Amino acid sequence: MLNEHQPLIFELSKEGRIGYSLPELDVPEVNVAEVIPSEYIRTEEAELPEVSELDIMRHYTALSKRNHGVDSGFYPLGSCTMKYNPKVNEQAARMAGFAHIHPLQEENTVQGALGLMYDLQEHLKEITGMDEVTLQPAAGAHGEWTGLMLIRAFHETNGDHHRTKVIVPDSAHGTNPASATVAGLETVTVKSNDQGLVDLEDLRRVVGEDTAALMLTNPNTLGLFEENILEMAEIVHGAGGKLYYDGANLNAVLSKARPGDMGFDVVHLNLHKTFTGPHGGGGPGSGPVGVKADLIPFLPKPVLVKVEDRYHLEYDRPQAIGRVKPFYGNFGINVRAYTYIRSMGPDGLKAVTENAVLNANYMMRRLAEHYDLPFDRHCKHEFVLSGKRQKKLGVRTLDIAKRLLDFGYHPPTIYFPLIVEESMMIEPTETESKETLDAFIDVMIQIAKEAEENPEIVQEAPHTTVVKRLDETLAARKPVLRYQKEQ
């Protein structure tokens, strides 16, 4: 186990030490064999670490201090929008009326919670320009799959069973083709042009009678706004396909442009990105999906509706794709997002976009002198640099990322998007101050100079972290994922 003030010592287990004390049994005893099949009943004591309460508290406190989070440092992870999560959101989610209810309660006992969800849906409809929203999907990729299943159901209902192709840009998020595959569809790649935008001629080439949808985000993964989106929508709709909006980059257009007005038929949102739910660590997330009117019948059930002054979960939806999440989504994240939207208001959400775009362009222009800028044009909320210049000196983007750890920064997204060699995708978000941006920029400039003058210090990084450079191939192929007692 880890001790913050000592060298790395993992094993602190000592036989006989106890870190817990259970209360006396106050319910009738049950014969375990009568309720659990014998093959699932342990016959020997589990080999678990034996540690005192004090030691276990120090262990997890030390671990928490070594973990990086947005509350402890700058998190420029491109395409992830690692913005600050206002603590008022947490307070709202912990209110007893929200935190202590149960999804199996009668509807008339949770009208306040249902009302919040309904109101959140209405806000998201206005923000995206959609006609209806479901809060069921658990996260972004789950929202992608749900949206594609809606499109598939629409086509099949119309007898268009041959529409099995989903067009994705060559700069797309990796989840896009994966979601299409899981939805039983095939992917077709459309190329980017020399400006980093979808090539319209290539789009015309790949679109056809088998097209189910075009799937993209706007601005795209390069941080560039697809300025020809209306023409793209006309091309796809003209062929009978639908437009799917990956909401990963919505932070760049809040209150400025709506996917529904761009021609999109389906949109998923990342409440844990754009609307400040806690992000990272495996969840929970929330990926609501919005649709235009002709797709409403296929929304997953139950659908939350308002009848006069009461809220109701409606199950009688014969064309629905079914339920995609137990109960009705990750409610706690919905509360946080609702609190954020109501506290920001339309003007606040517009300021989010303006400051996110300002921060990204400021950082991009200051770093363009020291790293290659593959698309030298105005960006939105994020931008992509290339480490090709440093690679010629023997320093790869991976080395730059590891060197950033020595300065206490989480690295940006690296080697993505795939169409940019030695790529670094940086998203500062709107919540960071100019001082924070300048400090990060100064470190990036220092690393660029080190690559020229002392490349070894970058190639061998990190130097100051608890764990030094790992054998990443071995760590990926032979990870140690469970506790093993030392002999």
C-alpha positions in Angstrom: 0.0 0.0 0.0 1.0 3.6 -0.5 2.3 5.9 2.2 2.5 9.5 1.2 5.7 10.3 3.1 7.7 7.2 2.4 9.1 5.5 -0.7 6.7 3.4 -2.7 5.6 0.6 -0.3 2.5 -1.3 -1.5 2.2 -4.1 1.0 1.2 -3.0 4.5 -0.9 -6.0 5.4 -0.1 -7.6 8.8 -1.9 -10.6 10.1 -4.5 -9.8 12.8 -5.0 -6.1 12.0 -8.6 -5.1 11.6 -9.9 -1.9 9.9 -13.7 -2.4 10.5 -16.2 -3.3 13.2 -19.6 -4.5 12.1 -22.6 -4.0 14.3 -24.4 -6.9 16.0 -26.9 -8.7 13.8 -30.3 -7.2 14.3 -32.2 -9.2 11.6 -33.2 -12.9 11.5 -30.4 -15.2 10.4 -30.8 -16.9 7.0 -29.4 -20.2 5.8 -27.2 -19.0 3.0 -27.4 -22.4 1.2 -31.2 -22.0 0.9 -30.9 -18.7 -1.2 -27.6 -19.0 -2.9 -26.5 -22.0 -5.1 -23.7 -23.9 -3.5 -21.3 -23.3 -6.3 -21.4 -19.6 -5.5 -20.7 -20.0 -1.8 -17.1 -19.5 -0.7 -15.6 -22.3 1.4 -12.4 -20.7 2.4 -11.6 -17.2 3.8 -10.8 -14.7 1.1 -7.2 -13.6 1.0 -7.7 -9.9 1.7 -5.2 -7.4 3.1 -5.4 -7.0 6.9 -4.9 -3.3 7.7 -5.9 -1.0 10.5 -8.5 1.7 10.0 -5.8 4.4 10.3 -3.5 2.8 7.8 -6.3 2.3 5.3 -7.4 6.0 5.7 -3.9 7.2 5.0 -3.6 4.8 2.0 -6.6 6.2 0.3 -5.9 9.8 1.2 -2.4 9.4 -0.3 -3.9 7.9 -3.4 -6.3 10.8 -3.8 -3.5 13.3 -3.6 -1.6 11.4 -6.4 -4.6 11.3 -8.6 -5.1 14.2 -11.1 -8.5 15.8 -11.3 -9.9 19.1 -12.5 -10.2 20.3 -8.9 -6.4 19.8 -8.4 -4.9 20.9 -11.7 -5.3 22.0 -15.4 -6.8 19.2 -17.5 -6.4 20.1 -21.2 -7.7 16.8 -22.6 -8.9 17.6 -26.1 -12.5 16.6 -27.1 -13.3 15.8 -23.4 -14.2 19.3 -22.1 -12.7 18.7 -18.6 -14.2 21.9 -17.2 -14.7 22.8 -13.6 -17.7 21.2 -11.9 -19.4 23.9 -9.7 -20.0 22.7 -6.2 -23.5 24.1 -6.1 -24.4 21.3 -8.5 -23.2 18.8 -5.9 -25.2 20.4 -3.2 -28.3 20.2 -5.3 -27.8 16.6 -6.1 -27.3 15.8 -2.4 -30.6 17.4 -1.4 -32.7 14.7 0.5 -35.6 15.0 -2.0 -33.3 14.0 -4.8 -30.7 11.8 -3.1 -33.0 9.7 -0.9 -35.7 8.7 -3.3 -36.0 5.3 -5.0 -36.8 4.6 -8.7 -39.4 2.1 -7.7 -41.5 4.6 -5.8 -45.0 5.5 -7.0 -45.0 8.4 -9.5 -47.2 10.5 -7.2 -44.4 10.4 -4.5 -41.6 11.7 -6.9 -43.4 14.4 -8.8 -40.6 16.9 -8.0 -37.9 14.6 -9.5 -40.0 13.9 -12.6 -40.7 17.6 -12.9 -37.0 18.4 -12.8 -36.3 15.8 -15.5 -39.2 17.1 -17.7 -37.9 20.6 -17.3 -34.4 19.5 -18.2 -35.7 17.9 -21.3 -37.4 21.1 -22.3 -34.1 23.1 -21.8 -32.1 20.6 -23.8 -34.7 20.8 -26.6 -34.3 24.5 -26.7 -30.5 24.4 -26.6 -30.2 21.8 -29.4 -33.2 22.7 -31.6 -34.7 19.3 -31.3 -38.4 18.4 -30.9 -38.1 15.8 -28.1 -35.4 14.5 -25.8 -34.9 11.2 -23.8 -32.6 11.2 -20.7 -32.2 7.4 -20.6 -28.8 6.9 -22.2 -26.0 6.5 -19.6 -23.2 8.3 -21.4 -21.9 9.6 -24.8 -21.2 6.3 -26.6 -24.5 4.9 -25.2 -26.2 7.9 -26.6 -24.6 7.3 -30.0 -25.8 3.8 -30.1 -29.3 4.8 -29.0 -29.5 7.5 -31.7 -28.4 5.1 -34.4 -30.9 2.5 -33.2 -33.6 5.2 -33.6 -32.4 5.9 -37.1 -32.3 2.2 -38.0 -35.9 1.7 -36.6 -37.1 4.7 -38.7 -35.7 3.3 -41.9 -36.9 -0.2 -41.2 -40.4 1.0 -40.4 -40.4 2.7 -43.8 -39.3 -0.5 -45.5 -35.8 0.8 -46.2 -34.0 -2.3 -44.8 -31.2 -1.7 -47.3 -30.1 1.5 -45.5 -27.2 -0.1 -43.5 -24.3 2.4 -44.1 -23.2 5.1 -41.7 -20.9 7.7 -43.1 -18.2 9.0 -40.7 -15.4 11.5 -41.3 -11.8 10.3 -41.2 -11.3 12.6 -38.2 -14.3 11.1 -36.3 -14.2 10.0 -32.7 -13.4 6.3 -32.4 -16.7 5.7 -30.7 -18.6 6.6 -33.9 -17.7 3.6 -36.0 -17.8 1.4 -32.9 -21.4 2.5 -32.1 -22.5 2.0 -35.7 -21.1 -1.6 -35.6 -22.8 -2.4 -32.3 -26.1 -1.0 -33.8 -25.8 -3.6 -36.6 -24.7 -1.0 -39.2 -21.6 -0.6 -41.4 -19.3 2.4 -41.6 -18.1 4.3 -44.7 -15.3 6.9 -44.3 -15.6 10.3 -45.9 -12.3 12.2 -46.4 -11.3 15.6 -45.0 -10.1 18.3 -47.4 -6.9 20.4 -47.0 -8.8 22.7 -44.7 -9.7 20.0 -42.2 -13.3 19.9 -43.2 -15.5 17.2 -44.8 -14.7 17.0 -48.5 -18.1 17.6 -50.2 -17.1 15.9 -53.4 -16.1 12.8 -51.5 -19.4 13.0 -49.5 -21.3 13.0 -52.8 -19.3 10.0 -53.9 -20.0 7.8 -50.8 -23.7 8.8 -50.2 -26.3 6.7 -51.8 -29.5 4.6 -51.5 -27.8 2.4 -48.8 -27.0 5.5 -46.6 -28.7 5.4 -43.2 -26.9 8.4 -41.7 -24.0 10.8 -41.7 -22.5 10.9 -38.2 -20.3 13.9 -37.2 -19.7 16.6 -34.6 -19.6 20.3 -35.4 -17.2 21.8 -34.7 -15.3 18.7 -35.8 -12.6 16.8 -33.9 -9.9 19.2 -35.3 -11.7 22.0 -33.5 -12.9 23.5 -36.8 -16.5 24.5 -37.7 -18.0 22.6 -40.6 -19.0 25.7 -42.4 -20.6 23.7 -45.2 -23.0 21.9 -42.9 -26.2 23.1 -44.6 -25.0 21.8 -47.9 -23.9 18.5 -46.3 -27.4 18.1 -44.8 -28.9 18.7 -48.2 -26.7 16.0 -49.8 -27.6 13.4 -47.1 -31.3 14.3 -46.9 -31.5 14.3 -50.6 -30.3 10.7 -50.6 -32.9 9.7 -47.9 -30.4 9.5 -45.0 -30.4 11.2 -41.6 -27.8 13.4 -39.9 -26.5 12.4 -36.5 -24.8 15.0 -34.2 -22.1 13.7 -31.9 -22.5 16.2 -29.0 -18.9 15.9 -27.7 -18.1 19.4 -28.9 -21.3 21.2 -28.1 -19.4 23.4 -25.6 -18.1 25.4 -28.7 -21.5 26.5 -29.9 -23.8 26.9 -26.9 -26.4 29.6 -27.5 -24.6 30.4 -30.7 -25.7 27.7 -33.1 -28.1 24.7 -32.7 -27.6 21.3 -34.3 -31.3 21.2 -35.2 -30.9 24.4 -37.2 -27.9 22.9 -39.0 -30.0 20.1 -40.3 -29.3 17.3 -37.8 -32.1 14.8 -37.1 -30.6 13.2 -34.0 -28.2 14.6 -31.3 -26.7 13.1 -28.2 -25.4 15.3 -25.4 -22.7 14.7 -22.8 -24.1 16.1 -19.6 -20.8 15.1 -17.9 -18.9 17.3 -20.4 -20.9 20.3 -21.6 -23.1 20.6 -18.5 -20.5 19.9 -15.7 -21.4 16.6 -14.4 -18.4 14.9 -12.8 -16.2 13.6 -15.6 -13.8 10.7 -15.6 -13.0 7.7 -13.5 -15.5 5.5 -15.4 -18.6 7.5 -14.7 -21.4 7.9 -14.1 -22.1 9.9 -17.2 -25.3 10.9 -19.0 -25.9 11.0 -22.7 -29.4 12.3 -23.5 -30.6 12.0 -27.1 -32.7 14.6 -28.9 -34.7 13.9 -32.1 -36.7 15.7 -34.7 -40.5 15.0 -34.9 -40.4 12.0 -37.3 -38.2 10.0 -34.9 -40.2 10.7 -31.7 -42.3 7.4 -32.0 -39.1 5.4 -31.7 -37.7 6.9 -28.5 -36.9 4.4 -25.8 -39.6 3.9 -23.3 -40.8 4.9 -20.8 -41.2 8.5 -22.2 -41.6 11.2 -19.6 -44.7 13.3 -20.4 -46.7 16.0 -18.7 -50.5 15.6 -18.5 -52.1 18.8 -17.2 -50.1 19.5 -14.0 -48.8 16.0 -13.4 -45.7 14.1 -14.7 -46.0 10.6 -16.0 -43.8 7.8 -17.3 -45.5 6.5 -20.4 -44.9 2.9 -21.5 -47.5 2.5 -24.2 -45.2 3.2 -27.1 -45.6 0.4 -29.7 -42.8 1.7 -32.0 -40.2 2.4 -29.3 -36.8 0.7 -29.6 -37.4 -0.5 -26.0 -35.6 0.4 -22.8 -31.9 1.3 -23.0 -31.2 1.9 -19.4 -32.6 0.6 -16.1 -35.2 3.0 -14.7 -34.7 6.4 -16.3 -31.0 7.3 -16.7 -28.5 8.6 -14.2 -30.7 10.9 -12.2 -28.0 12.5 -10.1 -26.1 13.7 -13.1 -29.4 15.1 -14.5 -29.8 17.1 -11.3 -26.3 18.5 -11.6 -26.9 19.5 -15.3 -30.2 21.1 -14.5 -28.6 23.1 -11.7 -25.9 24.3 -14.1 -28.3 25.3 -16.9 -30.6 27.2 -14.6 -27.8 29.0 -12.8 -26.1 30.0 -16.1 -29.1 31.0 -18.1 -29.0 31.8 -21.8 -26.4 34.6 -21.4 -24.2 32.5 -19.2 -24.2 29.6 -21.7 -23.3 32.1 -24.5 -20.4 33.3 -22.4 -19.3 29.7 -22.0 -18.9 29.4 -25.8 -17.2 32.8 -26.1 -14.6 32.2 -23.4 -13.9 28.6 -24.5 -13.3 29.7 -28.1 -11.2 32.7 -26.9 -9.0 30.5 -24.6 -8.4 28.0 -27.3 -7.4 30.5 -30.0 -5.2 32.4 -27.5 -3.3 29.2 -26.6 -3.1 28.0 -30.2 -1.5 31.3 -31.5 1.0 31.4 -28.7 2.1 27.8 -29.3 2.0 27.9 -33.1 5.5 29.3 -33.1 7.0 26.3 -31.3 5.0 23.4 -32.7 3.6 22.7 -36.1 0.0 23.9 -36.7 -1.5 21.6 -39.4 -4.6 23.8 -40.0 -3.7 27.5 -39.6 -7.1 29.0 -39.2 -9.5 30.1 -36.5 -10.4 27.3 -34.2 -13.4 26.8 -31.9 -13.1 25.3 -28.4 -10.0 23.1 -29.1 -7.1 22.9 -31.5 -4.6 20.3 -32.8 -0.9 20.7 -32.9 1.7 18.4 -34.4 5.0 17.3 -32.9 6.5 16.5 -36.3 9.2 19.2 -35.7 10.2 17.6 -32.4 10.0 14.1 -33.8 12.8 15.0 -36.2 14.9 15.8 -33.1 14.2 12.4 -31.6 11.4 13.6 -29.3 7.9 12.1 -29.9 4.6 13.4 -28.9 4.4 10.6 -26.3 7.7 12.0 -24.7 6.2 15.5 -24.6 3.1 14.2 -22.8 5.2 12.4 -20.3 7.4 15.4 -19.7 4.3 17.4 -18.9 3.8 15.1 -15.9 6.9 16.5 -14.3 5.3 19.9 -14.2 2.0 18.7 -12.6 -0.1 18.8 -15.8 -2.3 16.2 -17.2 -1.2 15.8 -20.9 -3.6 16.7 -23.7 -5.1 14.0 -26.0 -2.3 12.6 -28.1 -2.1 10.7 -31.4 -5.7 11.7 -32.1 -7.2 12.6 -34.5 -5.4 10.0 -36.6 -5.2 12.2 -39.7 -2.6 14.4 -38.0 0.9 13.0 -37.5 2.2 13.2 -33.9 -1.0 15.0 -33.0 -1.8 16.8 -29.7 -5.4 17.9 -29.2 -5.7 20.6 -26.6 -8.9 21.9 -25.1 -8.5 24.6 -22.3 -12.3 25.1 -21.7 -13.8 28.3 -20.6 -13.2 27.9 -16.8 -9.5 28.4 -16.9 -7.9 31.7 -16.1 -5.3 33.5 -18.4 -2.7 32.9 -15.7 -3.3 29.1 -15.9 -3.2 29.2 -19.7 0.1 31.2 -19.7 1.7 28.8 -17.1 0.8 25.8 -19.3 2.0 27.6 -22.5 5.3 28.4 -20.8 5.9 24.8 -19.9 5.0 23.7 -23.5 7.5 26.2 -24.8 10.2 25.0 -22.4 9.6 21.4 -23.5 10.0 22.5 -27.1 13.3 24.1 -26.3 14.4 21.0 -24.3 13.7 18.9 -27.4 16.3 21.1 -29.3 18.9 21.5 -26.6 18.6 18.5 -24.2 16.3 15.9 -25.8 17.3 13.2 -23.3 15.5 14.9 -20.5 12.2 14.7 -22.5 12.9 11.2 -23.8 13.4 9.8 -20.3 10.5 11.7 -18.6 8.7 11.6 -16.2 11.3 12.2 -13.5 9.3 13.6 -10.6 6.3 11.2 -10.4 5.9 8.4 -8.0 6.1 5.9 -10.8 8.6 6.6 -13.5 8.3 5.7 -17.2 6.5 2.4 -17.7 6.9 -0.4 -20.2 3.6 0.5 -21.8 3.4 -2.6 -23.9 3.9 -4.9 -20.9 1.4 -2.8 -18.8 -1.2 -3.1 -21.6 -0.7 -6.8 -22.3 -0.1 -8.1 -18.7 -1.9 -5.7 -16.4 -2.2 -6.6 -12.7 -5.9 -5.9 -11.9 -6.4 -7.6 -8.6 -4.9 -7.8 -5.1 -2.4 -10.6 -4.7 -1.1 -11.3 -1.2 2.6 -11.4 -1.0 4.1 -14.7 0.0 
